[in-house]
Amino acid sequence: MKINGSQILIECLIEQGVDTVFGYPGGAVLNIYDALYKNSDRIQHILTAHEQGASHAADGYARSTGKVGVCLATSGPGATNLVTGIATAYMDSVPMVAITGNVPTALLGKDSFQEVDISGITMPITKHNYIIKDVRDLADTVREAFYIASSGRPGPVLIDIPKDITAALCEFKKQTPKEIQIQEDTITQQAIDEACTLIKASQKPLIYSGGGVIRSGAYEVLLQFAEKIGAPVATSLMGLGGFPETHPLSTGLIGMHGSKASNMAATECDLLIAVGARFSDRVTSDVTKFAPKANILHIDIDPAEVGKNVRAYKAVVGDIKAILTTLVRSIPQAEHEAWVDEVKCWKEEFHFDYQKDDTLRPQFIMENIYDQTEGKAIITTEVGQHQMWAAQFYKYTKPNTFLSSGGLGTMGYGTGASIGAQIGMSKSQVVHIAGDGSFRMNCNELATIAYYNVPVIIVLMNNSTLGMVRQWQTTFYEERYSQTTLDRGPDFTLLAKAYDVQGYDVYSQDDFISALKEALARKKPALLNCRIGIDEKVLPMVAPGAAISNLILE
């Protein structure tokens, strides 16, 4: 039986297990939207306020569920509005398929109305991308795109479909999705033996856990591995939740705003085992001063990451879960009591703390969210000071519960991501942590939250400034606050109410406790407009170019 390209696309999405598409219609995708209308009982479409919101929602859906997120936009500006979201997913290795419409094939390359070479534009920020010029290629291309997005090191894939292809007829046969192959062929016995030798010889091992632990589903075996070798575990921003922060071996965040225990352990360890981490500059600062006493053992699925930023002494390349499982079986139980006690002293000497008084402080806000949600919420963030407070003061014990733009640092990411996460994980409570600077960039998605009654609780840390930039201006630019003070509207509480979202003005700790309690009980969308001090700081902090052991503590 012949069906048109749009119906083929929908059948392939359903075949791949897709239940939700986030998007915004336009002329070049009218045929696809007509097919979505006809199949609305089989696949859900969420209409966002902006295409960028759709891309971030697909990202949040993917991170929270572990499935491939899907977003859809029309040609030209619709497609380019997805670019920031695609780049965000690429930097953080998020499995996503972005589908764009384009002008008919006969008009390609002629500067036609709303035409853009989106495959060329997104080439550097996708694992792969396609432009379909024959409807007979469509089904297999969609299937291949999903496989590429979710296999190996995950990432976004783009499929550009000219309008005439969505109308063309073609035979279609259903297929069972190809099973994702675990990448084990690159794991050699020699590499395992060399890793075991290093681990056995180490007296001060430290595990540096990154986002790859979560992407590979290796969090349970990482816990076994850490306990087997008696090693403390420091986590990158993307690695939060990959190792339970309530565990005695956890040292928390590492890097520019990391804990003293993590940064000192990295400085003093004799073996640094990097697992699914890419040695971001926000972790290492000056690479010549990073882990100066350690051999570095790098475990990663992507060989391009080995030696890219920091020279690795030895490496094991392949699926992280498979590698750690093999290592746990291959190494003897080890205890490093003196080393663990030394790290414990650093944890006690300086842990994430703040001045505790009656003032409404962002650190208190995060701790109270943890208490009232019993540590079970999915936390999404924008980018800035609030992002770091969310990383420092909420204890993450499970994977896929901290969703944030780490690599690209995308202001405007979080509200869309919170929508995707809440729709993907409907039984969980999503709490979105935003700053007033970031929230201005995507507050239009309040319309989406309200229309679909997505019960996200937005906690807006409103300090009337671009807080992280102001902190740098305070510390390094002699308090020259150039264009960072946001002494203007809107009134975010009234803005929320304009979208029919419950808004709360929060000025004190008691205000916050009662507002959050009520918002959690209502199970409806809410915005808590929390007025915090303009000069609240994220501490500790490492100055650019300094060793990560050289922490600014106050």
C-alpha positions as CSV (number, residue, x, y, z in Angstrom):
1,M,0.0,0.0,0.0
2,K,1.3,3.4,-1.0
3,I,1.2,6.3,1.5
4,N,2.6,9.8,1.3
5,G,5.9,11.0,2.9
6,S,4.2,12.7,5.8
7,Q,2.4,9.5,6.8
8,I,5.6,7.5,6.3
9,L,7.3,9.9,8.7
10,I,4.6,9.5,11.4
11,E,4.6,5.7,11.0
12,C,8.4,5.7,11.4
13,L,8.2,7.9,14.5
14,I,5.7,5.5,16.1
15,E,7.8,2.6,15.0
16,Q,10.7,4.1,16.9
17,G,8.6,4.4,20.1
18,V,8.0,8.1,19.8
19,D,5.0,9.3,21.8
20,T,5.6,13.0,21.8
21,V,6.8,15.6,19.3
22,F,7.5,19.2,20.3
23,G,7.1,21.7,17.5
24,Y,5.7,24.7,15.7
25,P,3.9,24.6,12.3
26,G,4.6,26.5,9.1
27,G,4.1,26.3,5.3
28,A,6.8,23.8,4.5
29,V,5.5,21.3,7.1
30,L,1.8,21.6,6.5
31,N,1.6,18.1,5.1
32,I,3.4,16.7,8.2
33,Y,1.0,18.6,10.5
34,D,-2.0,17.3,8.6
35,A,-0.6,13.8,9.2
36,L,-0.2,14.6,12.9
37,Y,-3.8,15.7,13.0
38,K,-5.0,12.5,11.5
39,N,-2.8,10.4,13.9
40,S,-3.4,12.5,17.1
41,D,-4.7,9.4,18.9
42,R,-1.3,7.6,18.3
43,I,1.2,10.4,18.8
44,Q,1.1,13.6,20.9
45,H,2.1,17.0,19.6
46,I,3.0,19.8,22.0
47,L,2.8,23.3,20.4
48,T,5.4,25.5,22.0
49,A,5.5,29.2,21.9
50,H,8.8,29.3,19.9
51,E,10.8,26.8,18.0
52,Q,13.7,27.1,20.4
53,G,11.4,26.1,23.2
54,A,10.5,23.0,21.2
55,S,14.2,22.0,20.8
56,H,14.8,22.5,24.5
57,A,11.7,20.6,25.4
58,A,12.8,17.7,23.2
59,D,16.2,17.9,25.0
60,G,14.6,17.8,28.5
61,Y,12.4,15.0,27.4
62,A,15.4,13.0,26.3
63,R,17.6,13.7,29.3
64,S,14.8,12.8,31.8
65,T,13.5,9.7,30.1
66,G,16.6,8.3,28.3
67,K,14.7,8.1,25.1
68,V,15.2,10.1,21.9
69,G,13.6,13.5,21.9
70,V,11.9,14.8,18.8
71,C,11.3,18.4,17.6
72,L,9.7,19.7,14.4
73,A,9.9,23.1,12.7
74,T,9.2,24.6,9.3
75,S,11.8,25.9,6.9
76,G,13.9,29.1,7.0
77,P,13.5,30.9,10.3
78,G,11.7,28.0,11.9
79,A,14.6,25.8,11.2
80,T,17.2,28.3,12.3
81,N,15.3,28.8,15.6
82,L,16.2,25.2,16.4
83,V,19.9,25.8,16.0
84,T,20.7,26.8,19.6
85,G,18.8,23.8,21.0
86,I,20.6,21.5,18.6
87,A,23.9,22.9,19.7
88,T,23.0,22.6,23.3
89,A,22.1,18.9,22.8
90,Y,25.3,18.3,20.8
91,M,27.6,19.7,23.5
92,D,25.9,17.6,26.2
93,S,25.6,14.4,24.2
94,V,21.7,14.3,24.2
95,P,19.9,12.0,21.8
96,M,17.6,14.1,19.7
97,V,16.1,14.0,16.2
98,A,15.3,17.4,14.8
99,I,12.9,17.4,11.8
100,T,12.7,20.4,9.5
101,G,10.6,21.2,6.4
102,N,12.1,22.9,3.4
103,V,11.0,24.3,0.1
104,P,10.2,21.8,-2.7
105,T,13.2,20.2,-4.2
106,A,12.9,22.2,-7.5
107,L,13.3,25.4,-5.5
108,L,16.3,24.3,-3.4
109,G,19.3,26.6,-3.8
110,K,17.4,29.4,-5.4
111,D,16.9,31.7,-2.4
112,S,13.3,30.8,-2.3
113,F,10.9,32.1,0.3
114,Q,11.8,30.8,3.7
115,E,14.6,28.7,2.3
116,V,17.8,28.1,4.2
117,D,20.5,25.4,4.0
118,I,19.8,24.0,7.5
119,S,21.9,20.9,6.9
120,G,24.9,23.0,6.1
121,I,24.2,25.3,9.0
122,T,24.0,22.4,11.5
123,M,26.8,20.2,10.1
124,P,29.2,21.2,13.0
125,I,26.6,20.6,15.7
126,T,25.0,17.3,14.7
127,K,26.2,13.8,14.8
128,H,24.8,13.5,11.3
129,N,22.2,15.3,9.2
130,Y,20.2,14.5,6.0
131,I,18.2,16.3,3.3
132,I,15.7,13.9,1.7
133,K,15.4,14.2,-2.1
134,D,13.6,11.0,-2.8
135,V,10.6,9.8,-0.8
136,R,11.8,6.2,-1.2
137,D,14.8,7.1,1.1
138,L,12.6,8.6,3.8
139,A,11.8,5.6,6.0
140,D,15.3,4.2,6.1
141,T,16.7,7.6,6.8
142,V,14.4,8.2,9.8
143,R,15.3,4.8,11.1
144,E,19.0,5.4,10.7
145,A,18.7,8.8,12.3
146,F,17.3,7.4,15.5
147,Y,20.0,4.7,15.6
148,I,22.7,7.3,15.2
149,A,21.2,9.6,17.8
150,S,21.0,7.0,20.5
151,S,24.1,4.7,19.7
152,G,27.7,5.3,20.8
153,R,28.1,8.7,22.2
154,P,24.5,10.1,21.8
155,G,23.7,13.3,20.1
156,P,21.4,15.2,17.8
157,V,20.6,14.3,14.2
158,L,18.7,16.5,11.8
159,I,16.4,15.4,8.9
160,D,15.5,18.1,6.4
161,I,12.4,17.2,4.3
162,P,11.4,19.3,1.3
163,K,7.7,19.9,1.0
164,D,7.1,17.9,-2.2
165,I,8.7,14.8,-0.5
166,T,6.1,15.0,2.3
167,A,3.4,14.8,-0.4
168,A,4.9,12.1,-2.6
169,L,3.5,8.6,-2.5
170,C,5.6,5.5,-1.8
171,E,5.3,1.9,-0.6
172,F,5.9,1.5,3.1
173,K,6.6,-1.6,5.2
174,K,6.9,-1.6,8.9
175,Q,10.1,-2.7,10.5
176,T,11.3,-3.5,14.0
177,P,13.7,-0.9,15.3
178,K,17.4,-2.0,15.0
179,E,18.7,-3.0,18.4
180,I,21.4,-0.6,19.7
181,Q,24.7,-2.4,19.7
182,I,26.9,-1.9,22.8
183,Q,30.3,-0.7,21.7
184,E,32.6,-3.4,23.1
185,D,34.8,-4.1,20.1
186,T,37.2,-1.3,21.0
187,I,37.8,-2.7,24.6
188,T,41.0,-4.6,24.5
189,Q,42.3,-7.0,27.1
190,Q,45.6,-5.1,27.1
191,A,43.8,-1.9,28.0
192,I,41.9,-3.6,30.8
193,D,45.1,-5.1,32.1
194,E,46.9,-1.8,32.1
195,A,44.0,-0.1,33.9
196,C,44.0,-2.9,36.5
197,T,47.7,-2.4,37.0
198,L,47.3,1.3,37.6
199,I,44.4,0.8,40.0
200,K,46.2,-1.8,42.0
201,A,49.3,0.4,42.4
202,S,47.4,3.5,43.4
203,Q,47.3,4.6,47.0
204,K,45.3,7.8,46.4
205,P,42.8,7.1,43.6
206,L,40.1,9.6,42.6
207,I,37.2,8.9,40.2
208,Y,36.1,11.9,38.1
209,S,32.6,11.0,36.9
210,G,31.0,12.8,34.0
211,G,27.8,12.8,32.0
212,G,28.9,9.7,30.1
213,V,28.1,7.6,33.2
214,I,24.5,8.7,33.0
215,R,24.2,8.4,29.2
216,S,25.6,4.8,29.3
217,G,23.4,3.7,32.2
218,A,26.5,2.9,34.2
219,Y,25.6,4.6,37.5
220,E,25.0,1.4,39.4
221,V,28.2,-0.3,38.4
222,L,30.1,3.0,39.1
223,L,28.9,2.7,42.7
224,Q,30.2,-0.9,42.8
225,F,33.5,0.2,41.2
226,A,34.1,3.0,43.7
227,E,33.4,0.8,46.6
228,K,35.5,-2.0,45.2
229,I,38.6,0.2,44.8
230,G,37.9,2.5,47.8
231,A,38.1,5.7,45.8
232,P,36.3,9.0,46.4
233,V,34.1,10.2,43.6
234,A,34.0,13.8,42.2
235,T,31.4,14.7,39.6
236,S,31.2,17.2,36.8
237,L,28.1,19.3,36.3
238,M,26.8,16.9,33.7
239,G,27.7,14.0,36.0
240,L,25.4,15.1,38.9
241,G,23.2,12.2,39.8
242,G,25.5,9.6,38.3
243,F,26.9,8.9,41.8
244,P,24.7,9.4,44.9
245,E,25.9,12.5,46.7
246,T,24.7,11.1,50.1
247,H,27.3,8.4,49.8
248,P,30.4,8.7,52.1
249,L,32.7,8.5,49.0
250,S,31.1,11.4,47.2
251,T,33.0,14.6,47.2
252,G,30.5,16.5,45.0
253,L,31.1,18.9,42.2
254,I,34.6,19.5,40.8
255,G,36.1,22.5,39.1
256,M,35.5,26.3,39.0
257,H,32.6,26.2,41.6
258,G,33.4,22.7,42.9
259,S,33.9,21.6,46.5
260,K,37.2,22.0,48.3
261,A,37.2,18.2,48.8
262,S,36.9,17.5,45.1
263,N,39.4,20.1,44.0
264,M,42.0,19.2,46.6
265,A,41.5,15.4,45.9
266,A,42.2,16.1,42.2
267,T,45.3,18.0,43.2
268,E,46.7,15.4,45.6
269,C,45.6,12.1,44.1
270,D,48.1,9.7,42.4
271,L,45.6,8.2,40.0
272,L,42.7,10.1,38.4
273,I,40.2,7.8,36.8
274,A,38.0,9.9,34.4
275,V,34.8,8.1,33.5
276,G,32.7,9.5,30.8
277,A,34.1,13.0,31.3
278,R,35.8,15.4,28.8
279,F,38.0,17.5,31.0
280,S,36.1,20.8,30.3
281,D,38.0,24.0,31.0
282,R,35.4,24.7,33.8
283,V,36.7,21.5,35.5
284,T,40.5,21.8,34.9
285,S,41.1,25.6,34.8
286,D,44.9,25.6,34.0
287,V,45.5,22.2,32.5
288,T,49.2,22.4,33.4
289,K,48.2,22.5,37.1
290,F,45.4,20.0,37.0
291,A,46.0,16.7,38.8
292,P,49.8,17.4,38.9
293,K,50.7,14.3,40.9
294,A,48.4,11.8,39.1
295,N,48.5,9.3,36.3
296,I,45.3,9.8,34.3
297,L,43.2,6.8,33.3
298,H,40.6,7.9,30.8
299,I,37.5,5.7,30.3
300,D,35.2,6.9,27.5
301,I,33.2,5.8,24.5
302,D,34.6,8.5,22.2
303,P,38.3,8.1,21.3
304,A,38.4,11.7,20.1
305,E,38.1,12.8,23.8
306,V,41.1,10.9,24.9
307,G,44.0,13.3,25.1
308,K,42.0,16.2,23.6
309,N,42.2,18.5,26.6
310,V,44.4,16.6,29.1
311,R,47.0,14.0,28.4
312,A,45.9,10.6,29.4
313,Y,48.5,8.1,30.7
314,K,46.3,5.2,29.8
315,A,42.8,4.8,28.3
316,V,40.1,2.3,27.8
317,V,37.7,3.2,24.9
318,G,34.2,1.7,24.7
319,D,30.9,1.4,26.4
320,I,31.4,2.7,30.0
321,K,29.1,0.2,31.6
322,A,30.8,-2.7,29.9
323,I,34.3,-1.4,30.9
324,L,33.4,-0.8,34.6
325,T,31.7,-4.2,34.8
326,T,34.8,-5.8,33.5
327,L,37.0,-3.9,35.9
328,V,34.9,-4.7,38.9
329,R,35.3,-8.4,38.1
330,S,39.0,-8.1,37.5
331,I,40.3,-6.1,40.4
332,P,40.7,-7.1,44.1
333,Q,38.9,-5.3,46.9
334,A,41.0,-2.4,48.1
335,E,40.8,0.0,51.0
336,H,42.5,3.4,51.2
337,E,41.5,4.5,54.7
338,A,44.2,7.1,55.2
339,W,43.4,8.7,51.8
340,V,39.6,8.6,52.3
341,D,40.1,10.1,55.8
342,E,42.2,12.9,54.3
343,V,39.4,13.7,51.8
344,K,36.8,13.5,54.6
345,C,38.8,16.2,56.5
346,W,38.6,18.5,53.4
347,K,34.8,17.8,53.2
348,E,34.5,18.8,56.9
349,E,36.8,21.8,56.6
350,F,34.8,23.4,53.9
351,H,31.5,22.2,52.7
352,F,29.0,24.2,50.7
353,D,27.8,26.7,53.2
354,Y,26.4,30.2,53.6
355,Q,25.5,32.7,56.3
356,K,22.4,31.4,58.0
357,D,20.1,34.1,59.2
358,D,16.5,35.2,58.5
359,T,17.4,36.5,55.0
360,L,16.0,34.7,52.0
361,R,19.1,33.2,50.4
362,P,19.4,31.1,47.3
363,Q,21.2,28.4,49.2
364,F,18.4,28.1,51.7
365,I,15.9,27.9,48.8
366,M,17.7,24.9,47.3
367,E,18.0,23.2,50.6
368,N,14.3,23.7,51.3
369,I,13.3,22.4,47.9
370,Y,15.4,19.3,48.7
371,D,13.6,18.9,52.0
372,Q,10.1,19.5,50.8
373,T,10.5,17.2,47.7
374,E,12.4,14.6,49.8
375,G,15.1,14.8,47.3
376,K,12.9,13.2,44.6
377,A,12.4,16.1,42.3
378,I,13.8,16.5,38.8
379,I,15.6,19.8,38.8
380,T,16.0,21.8,35.6
381,T,18.0,25.1,35.4
382,E,18.8,28.0,33.3
383,V,22.5,29.2,33.2
384,G,24.1,31.4,35.8
385,Q,24.5,31.7,39.5
386,H,21.2,29.9,40.2
387,Q,22.5,27.0,38.1
388,M,25.5,26.6,40.4
389,W,23.4,27.0,43.6
390,A,21.2,24.2,42.2
391,A,24.3,22.1,41.6
392,Q,25.8,22.8,45.0
393,F,22.9,22.7,47.5
394,Y,20.5,20.0,46.2
395,K,21.8,16.4,46.8
396,Y,21.4,14.4,43.6
397,T,21.1,10.7,44.3
398,K,19.7,9.4,41.0
399,P,20.6,9.9,37.3
400,N,18.5,12.1,35.0
401,T,17.4,14.3,37.8
402,F,19.6,17.3,37.1
403,L,19.0,18.8,33.6
404,S,21.1,21.8,32.7
405,S,23.0,23.2,29.7
406,G,26.6,22.4,30.7
407,G,28.7,22.6,27.5
408,L,27.0,25.4,25.6
409,G,25.8,27.3,28.7
410,T,22.5,28.2,27.1
411,M,20.5,31.0,28.8
412,G,16.9,30.2,27.9
413,Y,17.3,26.4,28.0
414,G,15.5,25.6,31.2
415,T,11.8,26.4,30.8
416,G,11.5,24.4,27.6
417,A,13.5,21.6,29.2
418,S,11.2,21.6,32.2
419,I,8.2,21.1,29.9
420,G,9.8,18.2,28.1
421,A,10.9,16.6,31.4
422,Q,7.5,17.0,33.1
423,I,5.7,15.5,30.1
424,G,8.2,12.7,29.7
425,M,8.2,11.9,33.5
426,S,4.6,12.7,34.4
427,K,4.7,10.9,37.8
428,S,7.7,13.0,38.9
429,Q,7.7,16.6,40.2
430,V,9.8,19.0,38.0
431,V,11.1,22.1,39.7
432,H,12.7,24.6,37.4
433,I,15.4,26.9,38.9
434,A,15.7,30.1,36.9
435,G,17.4,33.5,37.2
436,D,15.6,36.6,36.1
437,G,18.1,37.2,33.3
438,S,17.7,33.8,31.8
439,F,14.0,33.6,32.3
440,R,13.4,36.8,30.3
441,M,14.7,34.8,27.3
442,N,12.1,32.1,27.3
443,C,9.2,33.3,29.5
444,N,6.9,33.0,26.5
445,E,6.8,29.2,27.2
446,L,4.6,30.1,30.2
447,A,1.9,29.9,27.5
448,T,2.8,26.3,26.8
449,I,2.9,25.4,30.5
450,A,-0.5,27.0,31.1
451,Y,-2.3,25.6,28.0
452,Y,-1.2,22.0,28.7
453,N,-1.4,22.4,32.4
454,V,2.2,21.1,32.9
455,P,2.6,21.2,36.7
456,V,6.1,22.6,36.6
457,I,7.1,24.8,39.6
458,I,9.3,27.6,38.5
459,V,11.5,29.0,41.3
460,L,12.8,32.4,40.0
461,M,15.8,33.7,41.8
462,N,15.2,37.3,41.1
463,N,18.2,39.5,42.1
464,S,17.6,42.2,39.4
465,T,20.9,41.5,37.8
466,L,22.8,39.2,35.5
467,G,24.3,37.7,38.7
468,M,27.2,35.6,37.4
469,V,28.4,38.4,35.2
470,R,28.1,40.9,38.0
471,Q,30.1,38.5,40.3
472,W,32.9,38.6,37.8
473,Q,32.6,42.3,37.5
474,T,32.9,42.6,41.2
475,T,35.9,40.3,41.5
476,F,37.9,41.1,38.4
477,Y,36.6,44.4,37.0
478,E,36.7,46.7,40.0
479,E,32.9,46.8,40.4
480,R,32.2,48.3,37.0
481,Y,28.7,46.9,36.4
482,S,28.5,47.4,32.7
483,Q,25.0,46.5,31.4
484,T,24.3,43.9,34.0
485,T,21.8,45.6,36.3
486,L,18.2,44.7,35.4
487,D,16.4,47.6,37.0
488,R,13.3,47.2,34.8
489,G,10.2,45.1,34.4
490,P,8.4,42.9,34.1
491,D,6.7,42.0,37.3
492,F,7.2,38.3,37.0
493,T,4.4,37.5,39.4
494,L,1.9,39.5,37.3
495,L,3.4,38.0,34.1
496,A,2.7,34.5,35.4
497,K,-0.9,35.5,36.2
498,A,-1.3,37.0,32.7
499,Y,-0.6,33.5,31.4
500,D,-2.9,32.0,34.0
501,V,-0.1,30.5,36.0
502,Q,-0.3,30.9,39.8
503,G,2.3,33.4,40.9
504,Y,3.7,34.0,44.4
505,D,5.7,37.0,45.6
506,V,8.4,35.6,48.0
507,Y,10.4,37.9,50.2
508,S,11.3,35.8,53.2
509,Q,12.1,32.2,54.2
510,D,8.6,31.7,55.7
511,D,7.1,33.1,52.4
512,F,9.1,30.5,50.5
513,I,8.3,27.6,52.7
514,S,4.6,28.2,52.5
515,A,4.5,29.1,48.8
516,L,6.4,25.9,47.8
517,K,4.3,23.8,50.1
518,E,1.1,25.2,48.5
519,A,2.5,24.8,45.0
520,L,3.5,21.2,45.6
521,A,0.0,20.4,47.0
522,R,-1.8,22.1,44.1
523,K,0.0,20.0,41.4
524,K,-0.5,22.8,38.9
525,P,1.9,25.2,37.2
526,A,3.3,27.8,39.6
527,L,6.0,30.6,39.6
528,L,7.7,31.6,42.9
529,N,9.2,35.1,42.4
530,C,12.0,35.0,45.0
531,R,13.6,38.4,45.8
532,I,17.2,37.7,46.7
533,G,20.1,40.1,47.2
534,I,21.8,41.6,44.2
535,D,25.3,40.7,45.6
536,E,24.8,37.0,46.5
537,K,27.8,35.1,45.4
538,V,28.5,31.6,44.2
539,L,31.4,30.3,46.3
540,P,33.8,28.7,46.2
541,M,35.2,30.0,42.9
542,V,38.4,29.5,41.0
543,A,39.8,32.5,39.2
544,P,40.5,32.0,35.4
545,G,43.9,30.4,34.9
546,A,44.4,29.5,38.5
547,A,44.9,26.0,39.8
548,I,41.6,24.4,41.0
549,S,43.2,24.0,44.5
550,N,43.4,27.8,44.7
551,L,39.8,28.5,45.8
552,I,38.3,31.8,46.5
553,L,36.2,31.0,49.6
554,E,34.8,34.4,50.5
